[in-house]
Amino acid sequence: MLALLRRNDRPSGPYHWSMSGGKGGGASASLEMRQLAAAVDRVCARNLEGHDPRQLAAELIALRYACDRLRCVYLEMAKDV
């Protein structure tokens, strides 16, 4: 499954690094979003073999929290669009 999600396998097209359509037309991803994507690439590139399952569980909790925070920010921004 991870092989399907590697950085080089990202789809190209309107949703790759910009959004087309919508209010204001197309826009490129911000520096912060490109940095976030790069951080995700680094995490995905790690070798998880031999990692402590408790550490992985803690990272999954932290990941869920970060995703929830991002979702809340975008929901707040979207209601004004």
C-alpha positions as CSV (number, residue, x, y, z in Angstrom):
1,M,0.0,0.0,0.0
2,L,2.8,2.5,0.8
3,A,4.2,2.0,-2.6
4,L,1.1,3.6,-4.0
5,L,1.6,6.7,-1.9
6,R,5.2,7.5,-2.5
7,R,6.1,11.0,-3.4
8,N,6.9,10.2,-7.0
9,D,3.5,8.5,-7.4
10,R,1.5,11.7,-6.6
11,P,-1.0,12.4,-9.3
12,S,-0.4,15.3,-11.6
13,G,-3.2,17.5,-12.7
14,P,-5.3,20.3,-11.2
15,Y,-5.0,19.0,-7.6
16,H,-1.3,18.3,-7.6
17,W,0.1,21.6,-6.3
18,S,-2.7,24.0,-7.1
19,M,-6.4,24.2,-7.1
20,S,-8.3,25.2,-10.3
21,G,-11.6,26.9,-10.3
22,G,-13.4,28.1,-7.2
23,K,-13.5,31.7,-6.0
24,G,-10.6,33.6,-7.3
25,G,-9.4,31.0,-9.8
26,G,-6.3,28.8,-9.5
27,A,-3.6,29.4,-6.9
28,S,-0.4,27.7,-6.1
29,A,0.2,25.9,-2.8
30,S,1.7,28.2,-0.1
31,L,5.2,27.8,1.2
32,E,3.7,26.4,4.4
33,M,1.8,23.7,2.5
34,R,4.9,22.7,0.5
35,Q,6.9,22.5,3.7
36,L,4.2,20.3,5.3
37,A,4.2,18.0,2.3
38,A,8.0,17.8,2.5
39,A,7.7,16.9,6.2
40,V,5.2,14.2,5.3
41,D,7.6,12.9,2.7
42,R,10.4,12.6,5.3
43,V,8.1,10.7,7.7
44,C,7.0,8.4,4.9
45,A,10.6,7.7,3.9
46,R,11.6,6.4,7.4
47,N,12.3,2.7,7.9
48,L,9.7,1.6,10.5
49,E,11.2,-1.8,10.8
50,G,12.1,-2.5,14.4
51,H,10.3,0.6,15.8
52,D,8.6,0.3,19.2
53,P,4.9,-0.2,18.7
54,R,4.2,2.2,21.6
55,Q,6.1,4.9,19.8
56,L,4.1,4.3,16.6
57,A,0.9,4.5,18.6
58,A,2.0,7.8,20.1
59,E,2.8,9.1,16.6
60,L,-0.6,8.1,15.3
61,I,-2.3,10.0,18.1
62,A,-0.1,13.0,17.4
63,L,-0.9,12.7,13.7
64,R,-4.7,12.5,14.3
65,Y,-4.5,15.6,16.5
66,A,-2.5,17.5,13.8
67,C,-5.0,16.5,11.1
68,D,-7.9,17.6,13.3
69,R,-6.3,21.0,13.9
70,L,-5.8,21.5,10.2
71,R,-9.3,20.5,9.4
72,C,-10.7,23.0,12.0
73,V,-8.6,25.8,10.5
74,Y,-9.7,25.0,7.0
75,L,-13.4,24.8,8.1
76,E,-13.1,28.2,9.7
77,M,-11.6,29.7,6.5
78,A,-14.1,28.0,4.2
79,K,-17.1,29.4,6.0
80,D,-16.0,32.9,4.9
81,V,-15.5,32.0,1.2
